[in-house]
């Protein structure tokens, strides 16, 4: 087993672990309940961690994790004239769906 990363919170750690599990990389979440210890313990020692079970999958896990952290952001102009940025597929102004 090896530690892939430390997450800022349990929700993000769970999302990352689930995404890796869907790709066939078995993960384990560690330090999931230590956030209550912040103050008595150093904060950086209380953050949740994503661990990879099979160390032979390290290279693939790191590549997939890099892709998770660097999702390309889209930018498109809606028919109503608004510029929609980020991962949104619907215009915030008029509700129109992103053209395909």
DRENBA-196326 format. One record per residue: x, y, z of N, C-alpha, C, O, CB in turn; residue in one letter. Coordinates in nm, 4 decimals, decimal comma, padded with zeros to 6 digits. Glycine has a CB too. Example, Ala and Ser with C-alpha at 12.3 -4.5 7.8 and 13.67 -1.06 7.14 Angstrom:
2
nc1	nc2	nc3	cac1	cac2	cac3	cc1	cc2	cc3	oc1	oc2	oc3	cbc1	cbc2	cbc3	res
01,3190	-00,5690	00,7800	01,2300	-00,4500	00,7800	01,3200	-00,3300	00,7800	01,4236	-00,3319	00,8465	01,1308	-00,4473	00,9046	A
01,2850	-00,2250	00,7080	01,3670	-00,1060	00,7140	01,2900	00,0030	00,7870	01,3409	00,1138	00,8039	01,4084	-00,0598	00,5725	S
***
This chain:
100
nc1	nc2	nc3	cac1	cac2	cac3	cc1	cc2	cc3	oc1	oc2	oc3	cbc1	cbc2	cbc3	res
00,0833	-00,1179	00,0000	00,0000	00,0000	00,0000	00,0876	00,1240	00,0000	00,1959	00,1247	00,0586	-00,0947	00,0000	00,1204	X
00,0398	00,2294	-00,0664	00,1112	00,3553	-00,0602	00,0123	00,4705	-00,0595	-00,0984	00,4602	-00,1124	00,2090	00,3683	-00,1774	X
00,0549	00,5809	00,0018	-00,0304	00,6986	00,0101	-00,0214	00,7758	-00,1199	00,0868	00,8173	-00,1614	00,0093	00,7880	00,1297	X
-00,1357	00,7948	-00,1840	-00,1410	00,8716	-00,3075	-00,1457	01,0206	-00,2784	-00,0714	01,0987	-00,3378	-00,2617	00,8304	-00,3911	X
-00,2336	01,0598	-00,1865	-00,2488	01,2022	-00,1591	-00,3206	01,2267	-00,0282	-00,3810	01,1367	00,0301	-00,3234	01,2696	-00,2716	X
-00,3125	01,3493	00,0157	-00,3877	01,3968	00,1303	-00,4934	01,4924	00,0750	-00,4626	01,5754	-00,0106	-00,2940	01,4669	00,2380	X
-00,6154	01,4819	00,1220	-00,7253	01,5629	00,0696	-00,7600	01,6755	00,1676	-00,7343	01,6634	00,2874	-00,8496	01,4747	00,0425	X
-00,8177	01,7836	00,1177	-00,8537	01,8943	00,2069	-00,9714	01,8625	00,2995	-00,9865	01,9244	00,4048	-00,8868	02,0161	00,1250	X
-01,0548	01,7653	00,2597	-01,1677	01,7261	00,3443	-01,2152	01,5868	00,3027	-01,1720	01,5331	00,2007	-01,2844	01,8299	00,3341	X
-01,3042	01,5295	00,3828	-01,3501	01,3924	00,3596	-01,4314	01,3803	00,2306	-01,4229	01,2787	00,1616	-01,4335	01,3446	00,4779	X
-01,5094	01,4822	00,1978	-01,5908	01,4767	00,0756	-01,5025	01,4643	-00,0481	-01,5299	01,3822	-00,1357	-01,6798	01,6017	00,0645	X
-01,3978	01,5444	-00,0560	-01,3066	01,5397	-00,1708	-01,2328	01,4060	-00,1729	-01,2181	01,3453	-00,2790	-01,2053	01,6576	-00,1659	X
-01,1866	01,3600	-00,0580	-01,1160	01,2315	-00,0507	-01,2045	01,1194	-00,1020	-01,1582	01,0315	-00,1747	-01,0712	01,2017	00,0936	X
-01,3318	01,1222	-00,0644	-01,4258	01,0185	-00,1072	-01,4483	01,0243	-00,2579	-01,4529	00,9203	-00,3237	-01,5595	01,0333	-00,0332	X
-01,4624	01,1433	-00,3127	-01,4794	01,1579	-00,4582	-01,3581	01,1040	-00,5330	-01,3728	01,0318	-00,6315	-01,5026	01,3056	-00,4954	X
-01,2374	01,1391	-00,4861	-01,1158	01,0912	-00,5519	-01,1067	00,9391	-00,5435	-01,0762	00,8730	-00,6428	-00,9909	01,1558	-00,4885	X
-01,1329	00,8836	-00,4260	-01,1247	00,7381	-00,4077	-01,2269	00,6672	-00,4969	-01,1945	00,5661	-00,5593	-01,1481	00,7004	-00,2590	X
-01,3486	00,7187	-00,5036	-01,4520	00,6574	-00,5880	-01,4132	00,6620	-00,7352	-01,4339	00,5648	-00,8078	-01,5865	00,7279	-00,5675	X
-01,3576	00,7730	-00,7792	-01,3157	00,7841	-00,9194	-01,2069	00,6822	-00,9515	-01,2099	00,6205	-01,0580	-01,2654	00,9264	-00,9498	X
-01,1118	00,6638	-00,8620	-01,0053	00,5651	-00,8831	-01,0613	00,4228	-00,8782	-01,0210	00,3376	-00,9573	-00,8942	00,5822	-00,7774	X
-01,1530	00,3973	-00,7864	-01,2155	00,2644	-00,7772	-01,2907	00,2302	-00,9056	-01,2865	00,1156	-00,9502	-01,3116	00,2582	-00,6569	X
-01,3589	00,3272	-00,9654	-01,4313	00,3034	-01,0912	-01,3369	00,2654	-01,2044	-01,3771	00,1988	-01,2998	-01,5115	00,4274	-01,1305	X
-01,2117	00,3078	-01,1939	-01,1114	00,2739	-01,2954	-01,0362	00,1459	-01,2616	-00,9391	00,1116	-01,3290	-01,0126	00,3881	-01,3113	X
-01,0798	00,0755	-01,1590	-01,0191	-00,0525	-01,1235	-00,9008	-00,0439	-01,0299	-00,8268	-00,1410	-01,0144	-00,9770	-00,1212	-01,2454	X
-00,8818	00,0708	-00,9673	-00,7715	00,0873	-00,8731	-00,8303	00,0874	-00,7321	-00,8997	00,1811	-00,6926	-00,6905	00,2196	-00,9016	X
-00,8017	-00,0181	-00,6574	-00,8561	-00,0315	-00,5217	-00,7907	00,0700	-00,4288	-00,6684	00,0839	-00,4265	-00,8349	-00,1751	-00,4677	X
-00,8728	00,1400	-00,3530	-00,8235	00,2437	-00,2627	-00,8705	00,2185	-00,1203	-00,9608	00,1388	-00,0948	-00,8694	00,3820	-00,3095	X
-00,8069	00,2884	-00,0301	-00,8452	00,2869	00,1105	-00,8379	00,4303	00,1607	-00,7396	00,5002	00,1358	-00,7530	00,1912	00,1952	X
-00,9412	00,4743	00,2312	-00,9392	00,6068	00,2927	-00,8870	00,5932	00,4347	-00,9350	00,5099	00,5116	-01,0808	00,6722	00,2913	X
-00,7897	00,6742	00,4688	-00,7306	00,6734	00,6022	-00,7515	00,8105	00,6661	-00,7711	00,9100	00,5964	-00,5788	00,6371	00,5964	X
-00,7472	00,8145	00,7974	-00,7631	00,9381	00,8756	-00,8977	01,0059	00,8486	-00,9066	01,1287	00,8458	-00,6489	01,0356	00,8439	X
-01,0008	00,9262	00,8292	-01,1306	00,9832	00,7933	-01,1998	01,0537	00,9100	-01,2853	01,1393	00,8871	-01,2205	00,8747	00,7402	X
-01,1659	01,0208	01,0319	-01,2356	01,0793	01,1458	-01,1442	01,1612	01,2367	-01,1794	01,1876	01,3517	-01,3011	00,9707	01,2257	X
-01,0289	01,2013	01,1874	-00,9351	01,2766	01,2702	-00,9595	01,4268	01,2694	-00,8967	01,4988	01,3470	-00,7956	01,2494	01,2249	X
-01,0490	01,4765	01,1837	-01,0702	01,6210	01,1796	-01,1188	01,6746	01,3142	-01,0968	01,7916	01,3454	-01,1705	01,6563	01,0702	X
-01,1833	01,5922	01,3927	-01,2253	01,6342	01,5263	-01,1079	01,6581	01,6199	-01,1232	01,7224	01,7237	-01,3169	01,5308	01,5861	X
-00,9927	01,6077	01,5843	-00,8742	01,6252	01,6671	-00,7949	01,7511	01,6366	-00,6964	01,7811	01,7041	-00,7860	01,5078	01,6518	X
-00,8382	01,8250	01,5341	-00,7657	01,9489	01,5003	-00,7731	02,0431	01,6201	-00,8802	02,0682	01,6753	-00,8256	02,0174	01,3713	X
-00,6599	02,0929	01,6576	-00,6487	02,1767	01,7770	-00,5660	02,1055	01,8810	-00,4772	02,1645	01,9426	-00,7874	02,2121	01,8336	X
-00,5956	01,9767	01,9008	-00,5136	01,8956	01,9898	-00,4004	01,8298	01,9118	-00,2948	01,7991	01,9671	-00,5993	01,7891	02,0603	X
-00,4240	01,8089	01,7838	-00,3241	01,7510	01,6935	-00,2950	01,8517	01,5833	-00,3794	01,9366	01,5545	-00,3734	01,6147	01,6333	X
-00,1783	01,8447	01,5211	-00,1489	01,9363	01,4111	-00,2492	01,9173	01,2966	-00,2770	01,8036	01,2586	-00,0046	01,9147	01,3602	X
-00,3040	02,0256	01,2410	-00,4057	02,0145	01,1361	-00,3619	01,9308	01,0167	-00,4424	01,8556	00,9618	-00,4436	02,1511	01,0886	X
-00,2353	01,9422	00,9753	-00,1905	01,8662	00,8585	-00,1816	01,7164	00,8855	-00,1690	01,6372	00,7922	-00,0561	01,9172	00,8126	X
-00,1878	01,6775	01,0119	-00,1857	01,5350	01,0468	-00,3273	01,4783	01,0602	-00,3444	01,3591	01,0856	-00,1083	01,5136	01,1776	X
-00,4282	01,5635	01,0431	-00,5672	01,5214	01,0622	-00,6464	01,5145	00,9322	-00,7637	01,4770	00,9332	-00,6359	01,6154	01,1571	X
-00,5841	01,5498	00,8215	-00,6554	01,5490	00,6946	-00,6695	01,4062	00,6417	-00,5802	01,3238	00,6614	-00,5830	01,6372	00,5919	X
-00,7819	01,3764	00,5741	-00,8000	01,2421	00,5182	-00,6991	01,2135	00,4081	-00,6524	01,3041	00,3391	-00,9417	01,2256	00,4641	X
-00,6667	01,0859	00,3932	-00,5687	01,0427	00,2925	-00,6274	00,9339	00,2047	-00,7075	00,8518	00,2496	-00,4396	00,9925	00,3597	X
-00,5862	00,9345	00,0781	-00,6249	00,8296	-00,0163	-00,5025	00,7404	-00,0360	-00,3960	00,7869	-00,0767	-00,6761	00,8899	-00,1542	X
-00,5194	00,6138	-00,0071	-00,4130	00,5146	-00,0220	-00,4508	00,4173	-00,1319	-00,5683	00,3851	-00,1496	-00,3873	00,4395	00,1111	X
-00,3515	00,3705	-00,2055	-00,3700	00,2712	-00,3110	-00,3296	00,1360	-00,2537	-00,2209	00,1213	-00,1977	-00,2861	00,3065	-00,4401	X
-00,4174	00,0377	-00,2681	-00,3944	-00,0949	-00,2090	-00,2793	-00,1675	-00,2786	-00,1887	-00,2182	-00,2124	-00,5223	-00,1798	-00,2171	X
-00,2828	-00,1726	-00,4108	-00,1837	-00,2475	-00,4883	-00,0758	-00,1519	-00,5387	-00,1011	-00,0717	-00,6285	-00,2509	-00,3220	-00,6074	X
00,0427	-00,1599	-00,4821	00,1492	-00,0665	-00,5180	00,1975	-00,0824	-00,6622	00,2668	00,0050	-00,7142	00,2654	-00,0844	-00,4244	X
00,1610	-00,1938	-00,7274	00,1996	-00,2087	-00,8689	00,1158	-00,1171	-00,9589	00,1491	-00,0985	-01,0760	00,1835	-00,3561	-00,9138	X
00,0077	-00,0599	-00,9053	-00,0774	00,0304	-00,9823	-00,0420	00,1774	-00,9585	-00,1176	00,2668	-00,9964	-00,2233	00,0064	-00,9473	X
00,0727	00,2016	-00,8959	00,1102	00,3384	-00,8593	00,1159	00,4322	-00,9793	00,0583	00,5409	-00,9752	00,2440	00,3381	-00,7896	X
00,1834	00,3924	-01,0842	00,1989	00,4801	-01,2004	00,0629	00,5157	-01,2613	00,0365	00,6319	-01,2922	00,2883	00,4130	-01,3061	X
-00,0218	00,4159	-01,2782	-00,1548	00,4391	-01,3350	-00,2399	00,5264	-01,2421	-00,3120	00,6150	-01,2879	-00,2258	00,3049	-01,3613	X
-00,2307	00,5003	-01,1112	-00,3066	00,5788	-01,0142	-00,2639	00,7246	-01,0161	-00,3482	00,8142	-01,0108	-00,2894	00,5213	-00,8740	X
-00,1341	00,7491	-01,0237	-00,0851	00,8871	-01,0284	-00,1310	00,9580	-01,1557	-00,1657	01,0760	-01,1517	00,0679	00,8895	-01,0194	X
-00,1315	00,8878	-01,2671	-00,1774	00,9470	-01,3935	-00,3262	00,9800	-01,3863	-00,3673	01,0886	-01,4272	-00,1499	00,8512	-01,5118	X
-00,4070	00,8880	-01,3349	-00,5504	00,9134	-01,3224	-00,5783	01,0268	-01,2245	-00,6662	01,1097	-01,2483	-00,6229	00,7867	-01,2776	X
-00,5044	01,0303	-01,1159	-00,5229	01,1364	-01,0172	-00,4855	01,2718	-01,0772	-00,5531	01,3717	-01,0526	-00,4387	01,1083	-00,8911	X
-00,3787	01,2751	-01,1551	-00,3395	01,3995	-01,2241	-00,4532	01,4463	-01,3145	-00,4850	01,5651	-01,3175	-00,2091	01,3785	-01,3075	X
-00,5144	01,3538	-01,3881	-00,6263	01,3890	-01,4751	-00,7459	01,4400	-01,3955	-00,8165	01,5298	-01,4412	-00,6674	01,2688	-01,5588	X
-00,7695	01,3836	-01,2767	-00,8787	01,4297	-01,1918	-00,8572	01,5737	-01,1466	-00,9517	01,6520	-01,1381	-00,8934	01,3385	-01,0707	X
-00,7336	01,6069	-01,1181	-00,7025	01,7409	-01,0695	-00,6920	01,8440	-01,1815	-00,6951	01,9641	-01,1546	-00,5740	01,7380	-00,9919	X
-00,6797	01,8002	-01,3041	-00,6603	01,8920	-01,4158	-00,7650	01,8729	-01,5239	-00,7323	01,8584	-01,6417	-00,5224	01,8742	-01,4747	X
-00,8906	01,8731	-01,4833	-00,9998	01,8588	-01,5785	-01,0066	01,9855	-01,6629	-01,0110	02,0959	-01,6087	-01,1354	01,8321	-01,5058	X
-01,0075	01,9704	-01,7954	-01,0125	02,0905	-01,8796	-01,1437	02,1664	-01,8591	-01,2512	02,1071	-01,8502	-00,9960	02,0528	-02,0280	X
-01,1321	02,2959	-01,8520	-01,2492	02,3809	-01,8345	-01,2952	02,4320	-01,9705	-01,2140	02,4695	-02,0551	-01,2184	02,4990	-01,7390	X
-01,4247	02,4327	-01,9895	-01,4809	02,4775	-02,1160	-01,5246	02,6222	-02,1049	-01,5484	02,6743	-01,9960	-01,5988	02,3889	-02,1578	X
-01,5343	02,6849	-02,2196	-01,5820	02,8223	-02,2298	-01,6664	02,8282	-02,3549	-01,6191	02,7932	-02,4630	-01,4636	02,9270	-02,2339	X
-01,7905	02,8718	-02,3425	-01,8773	02,8801	-02,4582	-01,9727	02,9988	-02,4466	-02,0061	03,0437	-02,3369	-01,9556	02,7505	-02,4748	X
-02,0151	03,0478	-02,5618	-02,1086	03,1592	-02,5676	-02,2487	03,1053	-02,5926	-02,2721	03,0297	-02,6869	-02,0680	03,2605	-02,6777	X
-02,3403	03,1454	-02,5071	-02,4793	03,1047	-02,5204	-02,5481	03,1908	-02,6262	-02,5017	03,2999	-02,6594	-02,5529	03,1156	-02,3845	X
-02,6566	03,1409	-02,6770	-02,7343	03,2163	-02,7753	-02,7874	03,3478	-02,7211	-02,8155	03,4398	-02,7979	-02,8489	03,1331	-02,8241	X
-02,8013	03,3575	-02,5884	-02,8502	03,4815	-02,5284	-02,7396	03,5849	-02,5130	-02,7650	03,6980	-02,4714	-02,9129	03,4530	-02,3933	X
-02,6152	03,5456	-02,5468	-02,5031	03,6393	-02,5405	-02,4133	03,6230	-02,4193	-02,3084	03,6871	-02,4121	-02,5548	03,7771	-02,5428	X
-02,4509	03,5399	-02,3246	-02,3694	03,5204	-02,2048	-02,2498	03,4301	-02,2324	-02,2583	03,3361	-02,3114	-02,4538	03,4616	-02,0925	X
-02,1386	03,4599	-02,1665	-02,0207	03,3741	-02,1693	-02,0306	03,2792	-02,0504	-02,0402	03,3234	-01,9359	-01,8873	03,4583	-02,1651	X
-02,0284	03,1493	-02,0775	-02,0385	03,0486	-01,9716	-01,9030	02,9794	-01,9615	-01,8526	02,9245	-02,0594	-02,1543	02,9447	-02,0006	X
-01,8446	02,9829	-01,8414	-01,7121	02,9254	-01,8212	-01,7184	02,8119	-01,7190	-01,8133	02,8011	-01,6413	-01,6126	03,0337	-01,7752	X
-01,6165	02,7289	-01,7212	-01,6067	02,6200	-01,6249	-01,6710	02,4935	-01,6779	-01,6803	02,4730	-01,7989	-01,6711	02,6596	-01,4936	X
-01,7147	02,4101	-01,5874	-01,7728	02,2821	-01,6250	-01,9229	02,2881	-01,6469	-01,9887	02,1841	-01,6513	-01,7423	02,1807	-01,5205	X
-01,9776	02,4064	-01,6606	-02,1222	02,4194	-01,6737	-02,1699	02,3843	-01,8134	-02,1098	02,4253	-01,9127	-02,1652	02,5599	-01,6388	X
-02,2762	02,3095	-01,8202	-02,3350	02,2697	-01,9472	-02,4691	02,3374	-01,9700	-02,5412	02,3046	-02,0642	-02,3513	02,1190	-01,9527	X
-02,5022	02,4324	-01,8826	-02,6268	02,5059	-01,8957	-02,6001	02,6522	-01,8629	-02,5271	02,6840	-01,7690	-02,7373	02,4469	-01,8031	X
-02,6599	02,7396	-01,9410	-02,6416	02,8833	-01,9222	-02,7056	02,9268	-01,7907	-02,8190	02,8895	-01,7605	-02,7021	02,9624	-02,0408	X
-02,6330	03,0051	-01,7136	-02,6855	03,0518	-01,5861	-02,7918	03,1591	-01,6061	-02,8756	03,1812	-01,5187	-02,5727	03,1054	-01,4990	X
-02,7883	03,2246	-01,7195	-02,8799	03,3355	-01,7437	-03,0151	03,2909	-01,7985	-03,1198	03,3295	-01,7464	-02,8172	03,4328	-01,8391	X
-03,0125	03,2091	-01,9041	-03,1395	03,1717	-01,9694	-03,1753	03,0235	-01,9532	-03,2879	02,9834	-01,9826	-03,1325	03,2050	-02,1172	X
-03,0807	02,9430	-01,9070	-03,1096	02,8019	-01,8868	-03,0892	02,7137	-02,0077	-03,1156	02,5936	-02,0015	-03,2468	02,7873	-01,8415	X
-03,0422	02,7713	-02,1191	-03,0201	02,6929	-02,2404	-02,9035	02,5954	-02,2202	-02,8072	02,6260	-02,1499	-02,9923	02,7861	-02,3608	X
-02,9136	02,4794	-02,2819	-02,8064	02,3800	-02,2730	-02,6925	02,4144	-02,3681	-02,7123	02,4774	-02,4720	-02,8604	02,2396	-02,3041	X
-02,5728	02,3713	-02,3296	-02,4544	02,3950	-02,4109	-02,4698	02,3251	-02,5445	-02,5112	02,2093	-02,5489	-02,3273	02,3467	-02,3389	X
-02,4371	02,3937	-02,6546	-02,4452	02,3274	-02,7855	-02,3440	02,2136	-02,7957	-02,2333	02,2235	-02,7427	-02,4217	02,4289	-02,8988	X
-02,3814	02,1075	-02,8628	-02,2917	01,9915	-02,8773	-02,2238	01,9923	-03,0090	-02,1449	01,9024	-03,0384	-02,3666	01,8619	-02,8606	X
***
